[in-house]
Amino acid sequence: MRSVWMYAPEIGCGAGRSMVGFTVEAADGVIGHVDRQKDEPGMQHLVVDTGVWKFGRSVLIPAGAVTGIDAEAQKVYVTPSREEIKAAPRFATDSETADPGYLSEVGAYYLALRG
């Protein structure tokens, strides 16, 4: 099974490709916009500003949840629904991206969504 923290090769996300500012969409609607991304090997993820939701917040979405990227339209497509992403472990500060406990919790949550 592919790591939840790595992009699938077929989506065409190469190292150094910035997605900051891209719209993030689930099948059931817009999640928000990419605020930051981390492309460290084995620990790739997006921090998404969900300002479109009431009481907007940021969420961390592992690269393995990304199913497609449309560079021309500046969109990133993800598998989880809006509700599943809203229910993900809360992201509060950038320091959490280095916290093994938090990353383990996020990884387990998104792996459980795969079924």
C-alpha positions in Angstrom: 0.0 0.0 0.0 1.3 3.4 -1.0 2.1 5.9 1.8 -0.5 8.4 2.7 2.3 11.0 2.8 3.3 10.6 -0.9 1.7 11.7 -4.2 0.6 8.9 -6.5 3.0 8.9 -9.5 0.1 9.1 -12.0 -1.1 12.6 -10.8 2.1 14.2 -12.2 3.2 16.1 -9.1 6.9 16.6 -9.5 9.3 18.0 -6.9 9.4 21.8 -7.0 5.9 22.2 -8.5 4.1 24.8 -6.4 0.4 24.5 -5.8 0.2 27.4 -3.4 -3.0 29.3 -4.3 -4.6 26.4 -6.1 -8.3 25.7 -5.3 -8.8 22.3 -3.5 -11.9 20.4 -4.5 -13.6 17.2 -3.3 -16.3 15.5 -5.3 -18.9 17.4 -3.2 -17.4 20.9 -3.5 -14.6 23.3 -2.7 -12.5 22.7 0.4 -10.4 25.9 0.2 -7.1 27.0 -1.2 -3.6 25.7 -0.7 -1.8 28.0 1.7 1.4 26.0 2.1 2.9 22.7 0.9 5.6 20.5 2.1 7.4 18.3 -0.4 9.9 16.5 1.8 10.4 12.9 0.6 8.0 10.6 2.5 6.2 13.5 4.2 4.4 15.4 1.5 1.3 17.3 2.4 -0.8 20.5 1.8 -2.0 23.0 4.3 -5.4 24.2 3.1 -7.1 27.4 4.2 -10.8 26.5 4.5 -11.9 30.1 4.7 -14.9 29.3 2.6 -16.4 27.4 5.5 -18.1 29.2 8.4 -15.4 29.8 11.1 -12.7 28.9 8.5 -9.6 27.1 9.6 -6.7 25.3 8.1 -6.5 21.6 7.5 -3.5 19.3 6.7 -4.2 17.0 3.8 -1.6 14.3 3.1 -0.4 14.0 -0.4 -1.9 10.5 -0.7 -5.4 12.1 -0.6 -4.7 14.0 -3.8 -6.1 12.3 -6.9 -5.4 14.9 -9.5 -3.8 18.3 -10.3 -5.0 20.6 -13.1 -2.1 23.2 -13.3 -3.9 25.2 -16.0 -7.1 25.6 -14.0 -5.1 25.8 -10.8 -7.1 23.1 -9.0 -6.1 20.2 -6.8 -8.6 17.3 -6.5 -8.9 15.1 -3.4 -10.7 11.9 -2.5 -12.1 12.7 0.9 -15.4 14.5 1.0 -15.8 18.0 2.6 -17.3 16.4 5.7 -14.5 13.9 6.0 -11.9 16.7 5.8 -13.8 18.8 8.3 -13.7 15.8 10.7 -9.9 15.3 10.3 -7.7 16.0 13.2 -7.6 19.8 13.7 -4.5 21.6 12.4 -3.5 24.6 14.5 0.2 25.5 14.0 3.1 24.7 11.7 5.0 23.1 14.5 2.5 20.2 14.3 4.0 19.2 10.9 7.1 18.1 12.9 5.1 16.4 15.7 5.2 12.6 15.2 2.1 12.1 17.4 0.0 14.5 15.4 1.3 13.2 12.0 0.6 9.6 13.1 -3.0 10.7 14.1 -3.5 12.4 10.7 -2.0 9.5 8.8 -4.2 7.0 10.6 -7.3 9.1 10.0 -6.8 9.3 6.2 -5.7 5.7 5.9 -9.0 4.7 7.6 -10.9 6.6 4.9 -9.4 4.4 2.2 -11.3 1.5 3.7 
